[in-house]
Structures are given as C-alpha cells and as structure tokens.
Amino acid sequence: MGGRPPAPRVEYIPAPPPPVTVATPTQSLKTQVELTKISGEQNRLNMETGAELDRINEEFYTGQDLRRYRQRGAEERLATETKGEQERATLGTRGAETRQTRETEGAQTRLTRAEEGTQTRRTRETEGAQTRATRETEGAQTRRTRETEGTQERLTTQTRGQEQRAGIRESGSETRRTALQQEAFRRYKENRDFQQSRDAYKS
C-alpha cells in the first residue's frame, strides 16, 4: 500500500495590525529656536559694538587731523615770521651801510670844497705863476680827490655787497633749517600717530 503521504496541513495566520504612531516629544526644534535667538542677539551686540568702535575711531582720527593741521599752521607762521625778521634785519643793515656811505661821501665832499676854496683864495692873491701853480695843485688835488672818492665808493660797494650776500646766506640758512625742522617734526608726528593708531587697534 504504497501511495503518497498526505499533504501537510497549512494554517493561515492573519497579518498583524499596522503599528500605531506615537508622538514622542523631542527638544531638537526647541534647541534650534533658542540657538537662533542667541545667534541673533550676538549678531546685534556685535553690530552695536562695531558701530561704537567706528565712532570712537572717527573721533580719534578727526582730533588727530585737527591737531596736525593746527601744528602745521603754527610752524608755517613761525617760518614766515623768521623770514620776515631776517629780511627786516637785512634791510636795516643795508640802510645803515648806505647812510654811513652817504655821510663819508658828504665829509669828503666838504673837505674837498674847503680845500678848493683855500686854493682859490690863494690863486686870487697871486697871479701868473701862482695861478699856474694853483691850477696844477688844483688838478693834482682833484685827481687825488677823485681817486679817494673812487676808492671809497668801491670799498663801500664791496662792503654793501658782502653785507647783502651775508644777509642772503643767513636768510637761506635759516629757511633751510626751518624746513628741516618742519620735515623732522612732520615725520615724528606721522610716526607717533601711526604708533598710536596701531596700539589702539591692538588694544
């Protein structure tokens, strides 16, 4: 009695019901909202701090510029005053030299006229030979007088030229010293301003 064995009995089990979704509270959203609020507050504080620093820097550099302009104006006024003093001193020296020259010329002229008068009176007292001798003396005196006047005039002109050149050299030296002092002071101010601004930024 062979034959096939009976087929196994299959039992059908129904499918389980779908899972029930349960809402579980999480803090991720709340944390993100808080972080966003904190970040916004921090950005606002950073912007306010930056604006305050900008105002402070602007006030500082504006003050520096005003002080630099005032100092430059003071230096230029001092240079102009020094130049004016030097020019007035030169003009005073030139005037004194001119007056002394005129006084010397006047004295020489008066001496010459006095001598000419004396010679003329002697000439009138004597005639003939005395007249010829007087004329020769007058010519010699006139030549010596002219030579003396020429020598005095050349010495005066030379002295005046030396005084003028000395005054010009002194004025030029003062102007150059003033310019060097201004340049040195300007560089010192710029370097000090740079150091101060860099120290301010570092702090």
C-alpha positions as CSV (number, residue, x, y, z in Angstrom):
1,M,0.0,0.0,0.0
2,G,2.4,2.5,-1.0
3,G,0.9,5.8,-2.1
4,R,1.8,9.4,-1.4
5,P,1.8,10.7,2.1
6,P,-0.9,13.1,3.0
7,A,-0.1,16.8,2.3
8,P,0.8,18.8,5.5
9,R,-1.9,20.9,6.8
10,V,-1.2,24.7,6.4
11,E,-2.7,27.1,8.8
12,Y,-3.1,30.7,7.7
13,I,-2.2,33.3,10.3
14,P,-3.7,36.7,9.8
15,A,-1.4,39.7,9.3
16,P,-0.7,41.8,12.4
17,P,-2.4,45.2,12.6
18,P,-0.4,48.3,11.4
19,P,1.8,49.9,14.0
20,V,0.3,52.8,15.9
21,T,2.4,56.1,15.6
22,V,3.0,57.6,18.9
23,A,4.3,61.2,19.0
24,T,7.4,61.3,21.2
25,P,8.4,64.8,22.4
26,T,11.9,66.0,21.3
27,Q,14.0,69.0,22.2
28,S,15.8,69.5,18.8
29,L,13.3,72.1,17.5
30,K,13.2,74.0,20.8
31,T,17.0,73.9,21.0
32,Q,17.3,75.2,17.4
33,V,14.9,78.0,18.1
34,E,16.9,79.0,21.2
35,L,20.2,78.9,19.3
36,T,18.7,81.1,16.6
37,K,17.6,83.6,19.1
38,I,21.0,83.6,20.9
39,S,22.8,83.9,17.5
40,G,20.6,86.9,16.5
41,E,21.3,88.6,19.8
42,Q,25.0,88.1,19.5
43,N,25.0,89.5,16.0
44,R,23.1,92.5,17.2
45,L,25.6,93.1,20.0
46,N,28.5,92.7,17.6
47,M,27.0,95.3,15.2
48,E,26.4,97.7,18.1
49,T,30.0,97.2,19.3
50,G,31.4,97.7,15.8
51,A,29.4,100.9,15.3
52,E,30.7,102.2,18.7
53,L,34.3,101.4,17.7
54,D,33.8,103.1,14.4
55,R,32.5,106.3,16.2
56,I,35.4,106.2,18.6
57,N,38.0,105.8,15.8
58,E,36.4,108.5,13.8
59,E,36.5,110.9,16.7
60,F,40.1,110.0,17.5
61,Y,41.4,110.4,13.9
62,T,39.4,113.6,13.4
63,G,41.1,115.0,16.5
64,Q,44.5,113.9,15.3
65,D,43.9,115.6,11.9
66,L,42.8,118.8,13.6
67,R,45.9,118.8,15.8
68,R,48.2,118.1,12.9
69,Y,46.7,120.9,10.8
70,R,46.9,123.3,13.7
71,Q,50.6,122.4,14.3
72,R,51.4,122.7,10.6
73,G,49.8,126.2,10.5
74,A,51.8,127.2,13.6
75,E,55.1,126.0,12.0
76,E,54.3,127.9,8.8
77,R,53.6,131.0,10.7
78,L,56.8,130.7,12.6
79,A,58.8,130.2,9.4
80,T,57.1,133.3,7.9
81,E,57.9,135.4,10.9
82,T,61.5,134.2,10.9
83,K,61.9,135.0,7.3
84,G,60.3,138.5,7.8
85,E,62.7,139.1,10.7
86,Q,65.7,138.2,8.6
87,E,64.6,140.4,5.7
88,R,64.0,143.3,8.1
89,A,67.4,142.8,9.6
90,T,69.0,142.7,6.2
91,L,67.2,145.9,5.1
92,G,68.2,147.6,8.4
93,T,71.9,146.7,7.8
94,R,71.7,147.8,4.2
95,G,70.2,151.1,5.2
96,A,72.8,151.7,7.9
97,E,75.6,150.9,5.4
98,T,74.0,153.3,2.9
99,R,73.7,156.1,5.5
100,Q,77.4,155.6,6.5
101,T,78.4,155.8,2.9
102,R,76.5,159.0,2.3
103,E,78.0,160.5,5.5
104,T,81.5,159.6,4.3
105,E,80.8,161.0,0.9
106,G,79.5,164.2,2.4
107,A,82.5,164.6,4.6
108,Q,84.9,164.0,1.7
109,T,82.9,166.5,-0.4
110,R,83.0,169.2,2.3
111,L,86.8,168.7,2.7
112,T,87.3,168.9,-1.0
113,R,85.2,172.1,-1.2
114,A,87.1,173.6,1.7
115,E,90.4,172.8,0.1
116,E,89.2,174.2,-3.2
117,G,88.1,177.4,-1.5
118,T,91.5,177.8,0.1
119,Q,93.3,177.2,-3.1
120,T,91.0,179.6,-4.9
121,R,91.7,182.3,-2.4
122,R,95.5,181.8,-2.8
123,T,95.1,181.8,-6.5
124,R,93.3,185.1,-6.4
125,E,96.0,186.6,-4.1
126,T,98.7,185.6,-6.6
127,E,98.7,185.9,-10.4
128,G,100.7,184.5,-13.1
129,A,103.0,181.8,-11.8
130,Q,100.9,181.4,-8.7
131,T,97.8,180.9,-11.0
132,R,99.6,178.2,-12.9
133,A,100.9,176.6,-9.7
134,T,97.4,176.8,-8.3
135,R,95.9,175.2,-11.3
136,E,98.5,172.4,-11.1
137,T,97.7,172.0,-7.5
138,E,94.0,172.0,-8.1
139,G,94.4,169.3,-10.8
140,A,96.5,167.2,-8.5
141,Q,94.1,167.7,-5.7
142,T,91.2,166.9,-7.9
143,R,92.7,163.8,-9.2
144,R,93.6,162.6,-5.7
145,T,90.1,163.5,-4.6
146,R,88.6,161.6,-7.4
147,E,90.8,158.7,-6.7
148,T,89.9,158.8,-3.0
149,E,86.2,159.1,-3.9
150,G,86.5,156.2,-6.3
151,T,88.4,154.1,-3.7
152,Q,85.8,154.9,-1.0
153,E,82.9,154.2,-3.4
154,R,84.4,150.8,-4.4
155,L,85.1,149.9,-0.8
156,T,81.5,150.9,0.1
157,T,80.1,148.9,-2.8
158,Q,82.2,145.9,-1.9
159,T,81.1,146.2,1.8
160,R,77.5,146.6,0.7
161,G,77.8,143.5,-1.5
162,Q,79.4,141.5,1.3
163,E,76.6,142.5,3.7
164,Q,74.0,141.7,1.2
165,R,75.5,138.3,0.4
166,A,75.9,137.5,4.1
167,G,72.3,138.5,4.7
168,I,71.1,136.3,1.9
169,R,73.2,133.4,3.1
170,E,71.9,133.8,6.6
171,S,68.3,134.0,5.4
172,G,68.8,130.9,3.2
173,S,70.4,129.0,6.1
174,E,67.5,130.0,8.4
175,T,65.0,128.9,5.8
176,R,66.7,125.6,5.3
177,R,67.0,124.9,9.0
178,T,63.3,125.8,9.4
179,A,62.3,123.5,6.5
180,L,64.4,120.6,8.0
181,Q,62.8,121.2,11.4
182,Q,59.4,121.2,9.9
183,E,60.1,117.9,8.0
184,A,61.6,116.2,11.0
185,F,58.6,117.3,13.1
186,R,56.2,116.1,10.5
187,R,57.8,112.7,10.3
188,Y,57.9,112.5,14.1
189,K,54.2,113.3,14.2
190,E,53.3,110.8,11.5
191,N,55.3,108.1,13.1
192,R,53.7,108.8,16.5
193,D,50.2,108.9,15.0
194,F,50.9,105.6,13.3
195,Q,52.2,104.0,16.5
196,Q,49.2,105.3,18.5
197,S,46.7,104.1,16.0
198,R,48.4,100.7,15.8
199,D,48.5,100.4,19.6
200,A,44.8,101.5,19.7
201,Y,43.9,98.7,17.2
202,K,45.9,96.2,19.1
203,S,44.2,97.1,22.4
